[in-house]
Amino acid sequence: MAKNRYASILSIAFWKAFWSTMRPYLIFVSGAAGLVGLAFIEDPRIFRIVLGFIPLFLSYGLGQALTDCFQMDTDALSSPYRPLIKGIISRKQVLGVSQVGLILAILILTYLNPIILIFGVLAVVGLLTYTTLKRAWWGGPLWNSWIVALLPVMGRLVDREYRVRQILNLGDSPSLAFLLAVLAIFFGYANFVVMGYFKDISADKETGYRTFPVVFGWLPAAFYSDFAAISAAFLAGWAMHSIGTLNIVGVGIFAVALVINAYAQIKIHQTRDERKAHGPIANVVRSFILYCVAIVVTLKIDWLVFIVVFYILFELALKFRPEKTQV
């Protein structure tokens, strides 16, 4: 009988490979987006904040592992180093573990507020259908972004007293600020998605993924990225202003994010080499996280120590990612 070549799900080798598949340097994206929602809670209770943050933080990695199972064709060309492609772990294993993880995450959040179940189910449905939408030039960035934009909403709903309808009460400054923050996250993540396509153009062409750069070319895609970047920066700044309690730390973080984002946009215009796209992409991730934490610090300056540790851990995870040309 042939020996199973995949690592056992009970082995350290499996969990090391699965952790790599989750992209630990990118789970800070969902962590930052979730923190925005949690920071809007006016009278936070530490237990509920911590319990809500953990599943929000891990959600990106679990979702990334899930979607990887449906993109193995293009990943085989652009990312042959990944454990799924190398055959260290199987598609069936990753599908099972990621779905169980997402279900547990939703159940934890549902325990905090039953209404979150609706948003959690919507997010999972969005993840399961993302690869199909990625094949259409108009679908990928927008589809992926609304899923990520649900994270601050779920974070805000950790407060059981909060009602979804309050988001649209634009006459109320906190509600306006929160809506603007959610939109900033939407456009900031859309920029990351568009930027991410630049590194995979050749693989996507070969496997039939009609992403925006594949269909329209490098320069139009760079301008699409610029639009998303400008929108994210404007909305994040407007959200901070609408909060009405600006502090120098939050403004400083926002300024750093703006500079890093601008540098990324300039660099993606200056190159036509997909092997060099990872630099601008990494800087877009940095700016996304910094826009989020600028909003968080504006709301909760007493969270600053945690935010500093959070960001340092992100940079360390990014630095030690397994493949430097991939983000």
C-alpha positions in Angstrom: 0.0 0.0 0.0 1.4 3.4 -1.0 2.3 5.7 1.8 0.2 8.9 2.1 2.5 11.7 1.1 0.6 14.4 2.9 1.5 15.4 6.5 -0.9 14.1 9.1 -3.4 16.6 10.4 -2.2 15.7 13.9 1.5 16.5 13.1 3.6 19.6 13.7 4.5 19.5 10.0 0.8 20.0 9.1 0.2 22.9 11.4 3.4 24.6 10.4 2.4 24.3 6.7 -1.2 25.4 7.4 0.1 28.4 9.4 2.2 29.3 6.3 -0.9 28.9 4.1 -2.7 31.4 6.4 -0.1 34.1 5.5 0.6 35.2 9.1 2.0 38.5 7.8 -1.5 39.3 6.4 -3.7 38.3 9.3 -2.8 41.7 10.7 -5.0 43.1 7.9 -8.1 41.6 9.3 -6.8 42.4 12.8 -6.5 46.1 12.0 -9.9 46.2 10.3 -11.5 44.4 13.2 -9.8 46.8 15.7 -11.4 49.8 14.0 -14.9 48.4 14.8 -13.9 47.5 18.3 -12.5 50.9 18.9 -15.8 52.6 18.1 -17.4 50.8 21.1 -17.9 53.7 23.6 -17.7 51.7 26.8 -15.6 48.6 26.0 -15.3 45.7 28.3 -11.9 44.1 28.1 -13.1 40.5 28.1 -15.5 41.1 25.2 -12.9 43.1 23.3 -10.3 40.4 23.6 -12.7 37.6 22.8 -14.0 39.5 19.8 -10.5 40.4 18.5 -9.1 36.9 18.4 -11.5 35.5 15.7 -11.4 38.8 13.8 -7.6 38.7 13.8 -7.5 35.1 12.5 -10.3 35.4 10.0 -8.1 36.7 7.1 -5.7 33.7 7.4 -8.5 31.2 7.6 -10.2 32.8 4.6 -6.9 32.9 2.7 -6.4 29.2 3.2 -10.0 28.5 2.1 -9.6 30.6 -1.2 -6.2 29.0 -1.9 -8.0 25.7 -2.4 -9.8 27.2 -5.4 -6.8 28.9 -7.0 -4.2 26.2 -7.2 -3.9 26.5 -10.9 -2.5 30.0 -10.9 -0.7 29.5 -7.6 1.2 26.6 -9.2 2.8 29.1 -11.6 3.1 32.2 -9.4 3.6 30.7 -6.0 5.1 27.2 -6.3 6.7 27.5 -2.8 3.3 27.3 -1.0 2.6 24.1 1.0 -0.6 23.2 -1.0 1.3 23.4 -4.3 4.3 21.5 -3.0 2.0 18.7 -1.8 2.9 18.9 1.9 -0.7 19.3 2.8 -3.8 18.4 0.8 -6.6 20.5 -0.6 -9.1 18.4 1.4 -7.2 19.0 4.7 -7.0 22.7 4.1 -10.7 23.0 3.1 -11.7 21.1 6.2 -9.6 22.9 8.7 -10.2 26.4 7.3 -14.0 25.9 7.3 -14.0 24.5 10.8 -11.9 27.5 11.9 -14.2 30.0 10.2 -17.2 28.3 11.8 -15.6 28.5 15.3 -14.8 32.2 14.7 -18.4 32.9 13.7 -19.7 31.0 16.7 -17.5 33.0 19.1 -18.6 36.3 17.6 -22.3 35.1 17.6 -21.9 34.4 21.3 -21.0 38.0 21.8 -23.9 39.2 19.6 -26.3 36.9 17.7 -26.8 39.4 14.9 -23.1 38.9 13.9 -24.1 35.4 12.6 -25.7 37.0 9.5 -22.5 38.9 8.7 -20.3 35.9 9.4 -22.4 33.7 7.0 -22.3 36.4 4.3 -18.5 36.6 4.7 -18.0 32.9 4.2 -20.3 32.8 1.2 -18.3 35.7 -0.2 -15.0 33.8 0.3 -16.4 30.6 -1.3 -17.5 32.6 -4.4 -14.4 34.9 -4.6 -12.3 32.8 -7.1 -15.2 32.9 -9.7 -15.4 36.7 -9.3 -11.6 37.0 -9.5 -11.7 35.6 -13.1 -13.7 38.7 -14.1 -11.8 42.0 -14.3 -14.7 43.9 -12.7 -15.3 41.4 -9.9 -12.1 40.7 -7.8 -11.3 43.9 -6.0 -14.9 44.9 -5.2 -15.9 41.4 -4.2 -13.0 40.9 -1.9 -13.3 44.3 -0.4 -16.8 44.1 0.8 -15.9 40.9 2.7 -13.1 42.7 4.5 -15.3 45.7 5.1 -17.6 43.5 7.1 -14.9 43.0 9.7 -15.2 46.5 11.3 -19.0 46.1 11.3 -18.7 42.8 13.1 -16.2 44.3 15.5 -18.6 47.2 16.3 -21.4 44.7 16.9 -19.5 43.1 19.7 -21.3 45.8 21.6 -24.8 44.2 22.0 -26.4 47.6 22.5 -25.4 48.8 19.0 -27.9 48.5 16.2 -27.0 48.0 12.5 -29.4 50.8 11.5 -27.3 53.3 13.4 -24.6 53.1 10.8 -26.8 55.0 8.4 -27.7 57.7 10.9 -25.4 60.2 9.2 -26.6 63.1 11.4 -24.8 61.5 14.3 -21.0 62.2 14.2 -19.9 58.8 15.6 -22.2 57.0 13.0 -20.8 59.1 10.2 -17.2 58.5 11.3 -17.8 54.8 11.5 -19.4 54.6 8.0 -16.4 56.6 6.6 -14.0 54.3 8.4 -15.7 51.2 6.9 -15.6 52.8 3.4 -11.9 53.6 3.9 -11.2 50.0 4.7 -13.2 49.0 1.6 -11.1 51.2 -0.7 -7.9 50.5 1.1 -8.3 46.8 0.7 -9.4 47.2 -2.9 -6.1 48.9 -3.6 -4.2 45.9 -2.0 -6.2 43.5 -4.3 -5.4 45.5 -7.4 -1.8 45.9 -6.5 -1.6 42.2 -5.7 -2.6 41.4 -9.3 0.6 43.0 -10.7 2.8 40.2 -9.3 0.8 37.5 -10.9 0.0 38.8 -14.4 1.9 36.1 -16.3 0.4 33.3 -14.2 -3.1 34.8 -14.5 -2.9 35.1 -18.3 -1.9 31.5 -18.6 -4.6 30.2 -16.4 -7.5 32.3 -17.7 -7.9 34.8 -14.8 -9.0 38.0 -16.5 -7.9 40.4 -13.8 -7.8 44.1 -14.4 -4.1 44.3 -15.4 -4.5 41.2 -17.7 -7.4 42.8 -19.5 -6.4 46.5 -19.6 -2.6 46.5 -19.1 -0.2 47.9 -16.5 -0.9 51.6 -16.7 -4.7 51.6 -16.5 -4.4 49.2 -13.6 -1.9 51.5 -11.9 -4.5 54.4 -12.3 -7.2 52.1 -10.8 -4.9 51.5 -7.9 -4.3 55.3 -7.6 -8.1 55.9 -7.4 -8.5 53.3 -4.7 -5.5 54.7 -2.7 -6.8 58.3 -2.9 -10.3 57.2 -1.9 -8.9 55.3 1.1 -6.7 58.2 2.3 -9.5 60.8 1.9 -12.1 58.6 3.7 -9.7 57.7 6.6 -8.8 61.3 7.1 -12.5 62.4 7.0 -13.4 59.6 9.4 -10.7 60.9 11.9 -11.9 64.4 11.5 -15.5 63.4 12.1 -14.6 61.7 15.4 -13.9 65.1 16.7 -11.1 64.2 19.1 -7.9 64.4 17.0 -4.7 63.8 18.8 -1.1 64.2 17.5 -0.3 60.5 17.6 -3.2 59.6 15.4 -2.5 62.4 13.0 1.2 61.4 12.9 0.3 57.8 12.1 -2.0 59.0 9.4 0.7 61.2 7.9 3.1 58.2 7.8 0.5 56.1 6.1 -0.1 58.7 3.5 3.6 59.0 2.7 4.0 55.2 2.4 0.9 54.9 0.3 2.1 57.7 -2.1 5.5 56.1 -2.4 3.8 52.7 -3.3 1.7 54.4 -6.0 4.7 56.2 -7.5 6.8 52.9 -7.6 4.1 50.9 -9.3 4.0 53.5 -12.1 7.8 53.4 -12.4 8.1 49.6 -13.1 6.7 47.2 -15.6 8.3 44.2 -14.1 6.0 41.9 -12.1 9.0 40.5 -10.2 9.5 44.0 -8.6 5.8 44.6 -7.7 6.2 43.1 -4.3 7.8 46.3 -2.9 4.8 48.5 -3.7 2.4 45.8 -2.6 4.0 45.5 0.8 3.8 49.2 1.2 0.1 49.2 0.4 -0.4 46.6 3.2 1.6 48.9 5.5 -0.5 51.9 4.6 -3.8 50.0 5.0 -2.8 48.9 8.5 -1.6 52.3 9.5 -4.8 54.0 8.3 -6.7 51.6 10.5 -4.5 52.1 13.5 -4.6 55.9 13.0 -8.4 55.7 13.4 -8.1 53.4 16.4 -5.6 55.7 18.2 -7.8 58.7 17.5 -10.7 56.9 19.2 -8.7 55.1 21.9 -5.4 56.7 22.7 -5.1 54.4 25.8 -4.7 51.4 23.3 -1.5 52.9 22.1 0.9 50.4 23.7 -1.1 47.5 22.3 -1.1 49.2 18.8 2.7 49.6 18.9 3.2 45.9 19.8 0.6 44.9 17.1 2.5 46.9 14.4 5.9 45.6 15.4 4.7 42.0 15.2 3.2 42.8 11.7 6.6 44.1 10.5 8.4 41.0 11.9 5.9 38.7 10.3 6.3 40.5 7.0 10.1 40.4 7.2 10.2 36.7 7.8 7.7 35.7 5.2 8.8 32.6 3.2 9.0 34.2 -0.2 10.2 37.8 -0.4 8.7 38.4 -3.9 5.2 37.4 -2.7 2.9 39.5 -0.4 
